Amino acid sequence: MELVLNQRQEQSLTMTFQLRQAIELLQYSTYDLYEYIKEKELENPLIELEEHSKDISFEGKSTGKATSASSNDQLIDFVRSREICIREKLFKEAKLLFKLKEDQQLLHYIIYNLDDSGYFRLQDYDHYEEAAIEKGIHLLQQIGPVGIGARSLRECLLLQVTYEFPEEKLVKILIENHLDLLANRKWNEIARCMKISMVEIKELNDFIQTLNPKPFFGISDESVEYLNPDIIVEYKEGDLSYYINDGYLPEIHFNNDYAGLLKEKDETSKYINNQYTQYKWLLSSIEQRRSTILKIVKVLLEKQKDFFKEGFSALKPLTLKEVATEIDMHESTVSRATMHKVIQTPRGSFDLRLLFTSKLETSDGSSISQTEVKELLASFIKSENKTKPFSDQKIADYFNTEKGINISRRTISKYREELNIPSSSLRKEISI
């Protein structure tokens, strides 16, 4: 075998650290970017940060009203402390009402193991017996909203009936023995098992609907999730304006104490020059991220201007590829730049990706956005005869023949599930 030495020249693309950093920064939310910059300050002695005292604008999801705080940490602490205060308040009431030490310890154990809906879902009770937990749950009904501490939906509803509506014997029987049939709207089967009329079943079902399946008034109702929008769109003098909500990002400065070392020719100088390169790339990557997002938002405002006036029903079909072509960038760049971004608009705050929607073809050769089809689907189901709800296939047939929208039964099913609309069998109401 003859050994031959060949020389070959080839080109290959290697992803450098700087390129990876630029790509990584693109997909960060503004707050993630804030955290990233703080990390870089610790890693790179050449980076000096000048923090801004300007308040950050947040939007509360539960109220829709804007509020402000000096930092995300303060908001997180606020929500956590509120949760702790509610549990403490509940336990303080327990200590006032029940004087026995073992009762207080039992209630402390249950209260601090409730989930956000007020359920006690622990499978392993540590050193407590089943009977003790049962006793603690009944003691808890004298303090919190009735139903709190239940281990299942059935128990939660039964506690409410037992303590607040003891005269409702049929309701108790229905919940205790036929809750699964009720959930699946098996009206005829319930009537046969309980030997009662459809009118009575409707009355019982209407009554059960007034009970509270999530009795914990505390965490689930009073705590607020805060959104820190990355992009803000608003009307100014009748026109839409937009900007990136990054006013709280610290300014990045060069630490001049190291300036003299850049020109040296030793090992320390190599390290400092490397850190200087990282510093410059960080500035460049942040500016590139900002520029890319602004270009994308500009196109979105032009393409989806009707949405900002009329809402989601006015969304037009728009893909990442179309926006990428518009701004002369690769589709993957647009994809990364729109990840994990919240946009605050006159129509509310939501994920930026919701402004992108695929299209369905119509019989006249035009197209309609998925979002508009979902709006039509929700409206159609809302207006249907609830005693004879339409199947997914019948809805698909209606859209094809009456609306001219080419859509399959499977797609209708998919959209319905995304809208959290139950199937026709679960939408069926009692026919009297």
N, C-alpha and C positions, 0 to 999 in steps of 0.2 A: 504494500500500500504506500503510495507516494503522498507525502505531506506537502501541501502547497499553501503559501502565505498570500492571501488576497487583500487588497486595500479597497474599501468601498466607502463612498460618501452618501450619506442619507440625511434627510431632514425629519425631525420629530418635534412635536409640541409637548413641552414639559410645563406642568402647572406649577408655577413658583409660589412661594409663601405669600408674596404680595398679591398675586392674582386670586389665590384662595381667599385672602382677606377681603378683597374687593367684592367677590361673589358672596361671601358670608355676610358682609355688612348690608348688601342689597336686601336680603330677606329678613333683617332685623326690624322689629317694631322700633319706634323712636325711644321708648323706655329701655328696650333691650340694648339699643345703641348707647344710651346713657350709661348703663351698667358696664358695657364693653369698654367705653372710654375710661371709666374709673379703674378698671382692671389694668389697662395699658399704662395708666399713670404709675401704678405700683410696679410694673415690670420695666418701665423705661425711665431712667433718671433724667433724660432730656425733656420729658414732657411735664409741663406745669399747667395746671387747670385753674381757670378763673370761674368760680361758680357765680351763677346769677341769683339774685334775690327775688326775681320776678316769680309770681305765683303761677302754678300750673293750672290749666283749665281742665276740669273733669266734668263728665256728665253722668248723673245717677240713672241707672237703667230703670229703677222702680218708679221714679217720679218724672223723669225727662227734663228736670231742671238742672241748670249748670250750678256747680259749686266749685270751690277752690281750696287748695291746701298747699303747704309749702313743699311737700314731697310725697311720693308714693308710699314711703314707709309710714308716714303719719296716717295716711288713709287706711293702710293695712292694720296698723295698731288700733285705729279707731274702731274698725269693724270687729277685730278680735276682742277688744276690751268690752265692746257692747255685748258680744256673745257671752263672755264670761260673766258680765253683770247680770244678765237675764238668768243664767243658771244659779248664780249666787242669790239672786232675789228669790228664786223658787225655793232654794234650800233654807234661806232665812225664815221663810214662811213655814216650812216644815218644822224647823226647830221651835218656833213659837207655838205651833199647834200640838206637836207631839213631844212629850217630856221624857219618854223612855229613851235611854242612850242607844239601845239596840235598834229602835225604830228610826232614830235619826241617822245611824250608820247605814241602815238598809236603804233609806230614801236617798242619802248622799250617793250611794253606789248606783242606784237606778237613775237619778237625775243626771249625773255626770256621764252616764253611758247612753243617753237618749240621742237619737240621730236628729237631723235637721227638721224632720217632719213630726217629731215627738214620739217616735217608736223606740221601744227597748228591744233590740234585735240580737243581743248577745246569745250565742249558743252555749257557751261555757259560763256558768254562774259562779266560778271560783269556789268559795267555801259556802255558798248559799244553796239551800235546797229549793226545789220547785215550789213548795208550799210557802216558803218565806218570800220568794219573788212575787207570788200570787197575792200575798198579804200586802206587800209594799205597793203593788200596782193599785190595789183598792184604797190604800191610805192616800195615795197620790191624787186620787179623784177629788179629794176634799180640798186640794190646794190649787192645782193647775186646771186648765180647761178639761172638761170631761172627755175621756178617751186617751189622755196622755199616758204614756208608758205601756201602751198595748204592744203585743208581740206580733200582731197580724192585723190586717184590715178587718177581718171578721170580729176579732176581739175588740178593736177600736169602736166599731159600730155598736156592738153589743153593750159595751160599757156606757155609751151615750144613751141607749134605749133603757138600760137597767136603772141608771141614776136619774135621768131626766124625764123619761116617758114610760114608767113602769106599767101603765095601763095598756100600752100598745103590745098586746100579747101576740097578735098575728105577725107584726113586724119582727118581733124577736124570733118567732118560729121560722120565718122566711130567711132571715140572716143566718140563723144557727144551722139550718138544714139545707137550704137551697141557694146559697150565695153564688155558687158557680153557675147555676142555671140562670140566675138573675143577671150576672155579668154577661152571659152569652145570649140574653134576651129570649130564652126558651119559654115564652109565655104559656103556650099550650101545655107544656110539660109541668110547669109550676101549678097551673090550674088543676091538672089531673092529680098531682101529688097532694096538694093542699085542699082539694075539693072546694074551690071557690071560683067565683065568676071573674071574667076579664075586667069588669068594672072595679072589683075589689083589688085585683092585682095592680091595676093602674094607680089606685089610691095608695096602696102600699109602696109601690115603686116611687111615686111622687114624694111620699113622706121620707123615704130613705135618701132621696136626692138632697134633702135639706140637712142631713147629717154631715159632719165635718170629717173627711178622710185623713186630714193632716192637722191634728189638734194643737200642735205646738205653735202658739201665737208668736213666739219669740224670734228665733233665728230666721225662720222661713219668711216672716212678714216684715220684721223691723230692720234687719240688716240690709245694707245696700251694696250692690255691686257697682264699682266705678269703672267707667271707660276713660282711658286717656287717648283721645283721638290723635292719629298721626297726621291726618289731613283735615283741614277745616274749609268747608265751602259755605258761603253766605251771600245774601243779597246786599248789595250796596248801591243805593240810588237806582234801584230797578235792574241792575246787572249782577250776574254771578261773579264773585271773586273767590280766589282760593289761595291757600298758603299752607306750608308745612308747619305743624304745631311743635316746633323744636326750640322755642325760645328759652326753655329751661336747660338745654344742653350747655355744658360749660365751654368756655372758649379755651382753645388749645394753644399754649404758648411754648416757645423754645426756652429752655433753661440756659441763660447766658453764662452761667458759672462754668459750663463745659465748652464754651466756644473756643477757647485757646487750645484745647486738646485735639480739635479736629485737624490741625495742621501738623501735629507731631508724627513721628515715624516709628512708634513703638507698639507693643501689644495693646496697651491701653487705648491708643489712638484707633487701632483696628476695631476694638469693641465700641468705642464712641461713634465712629463713622457708621458702623452697622446699625447702631441705635438711631442715628440721625436719619439713615435711610428709612427705617421703620416709622419714624416720626413723620417724615415727608409723605410716605405712602398712606399713613393713617389720614392725614389731611386730605390727600388726593381722593382716597376711597370714600370719605364722608361727602366730599363735594360731588363726586360722581354719583353717589347714591341719591343725593338731594336733586341733582339735575335730572336724573332718570325718572324719579317719581314725579317731578313737576311736569315733565314732557308727557308722561302717561296720563296724569290728571287733566292736563289741557285737552288731550284728545277725548277723554271720557266726557268732559263738560260739553264739548262740541257734538259728540255723537249721541249723548244721552240727555240733552238739554230738556227734553219733554219730561223726563223722569223727575227733575228737580221742581217742576211745576205741578205735575199730576200724580206722581208716585209710581209704584212698581208696575202698575198696569200699563204704563207708557214706556216701559223699557223696550229698547229695540235689540234685535239679535246683534251680538258683538262678541267676537272671539279675541283671545290673546294674540293670535296670529295677525288679525286685522290691525290691531293697535301696533304690533311690532313693525309691520310694513309701513304704517303711517309715520312712525318716528325713526325708521331705518335702523332698527335693532333686531337682535335675534329673539325669537319667541321665548326661549328659556330665560333671557334677561328680563323680559316683561313678567314672566311667571314668577321669578324670584322677587322682583321689585314689588309685586302686589301681594306677596304672602305676608300674613300676620299684620296687616294694616287695617286700622279702623278709620273710616271717613265720617266726619260729622257734617250733616247737611241740613237744610231747612226741612227735610222730610224725616229726620232722625239720624241716629248713628248706627252703623252696621259695618260688616266686613266689606272691604273694598272689592273683593272678588264677586260680590253680588251684582255689581254693575256689568259683569260679563255674563252673557247668557247665550246658549246655543239656540239654533233656530229649527223650526219644523216647516216643512213645505205645505203650501195650501193648493187647492185645486185650480186656482187661477194663475199659478206660477209664481206668486209672491211668497213671502215667508213671514213667520210670526215667532216671537221669542218664547222660550220655554216658560219664562216668568209670566207672560200674559196668558199662556195656556193654563198654567196653574191657577191664576186668578179666575179664569173662566170655569175651570173645574170646581173650585171651591164655591163659586156662586151658583153653579148648576146643582151641586149636591145640596146646598143650603135651601134651594127652592123646591126640591123634589118632594113627593108625597112620602112622608116618613113611615106610613104603614105599608108602603110598597116601594122601598128604595131601589134605585137602579143598580144593576150589576156593572162591573167594570167593562164587560163586553158591550152592554147596551149603551153605556156612556161613550165608548169608543165609536160605536155605530152612529150615534147622534152627532158627534164631532165631525165624523167623516161626511155624513150626508147633509146635515143642516148647517154646519159651520165651514165645511170645505177644508177641514184640517186633517191632513193625513197622519193618523196616530193609531197605534195598536193597543190592544187590551193590556198587554204587558206594560206599556209605557204609562197608560192610565193608572194601573196598579202602583207603579213606581212613584208617580207624582202624588198619588193619594197618600201613600205611606210617608213621603217627605213632608206632606202637609199635616201629618198626624190625624188623618181622617180614617176612621175605622171602615171595615168592609161592609157591604150591604147588609149582611146578616146581623152585624152588631149595630147598624143604624136603624134597624127596624123597630118601630114603636108599636104599642098595643092598639089593635083595631077593635073598636067597641061598636 
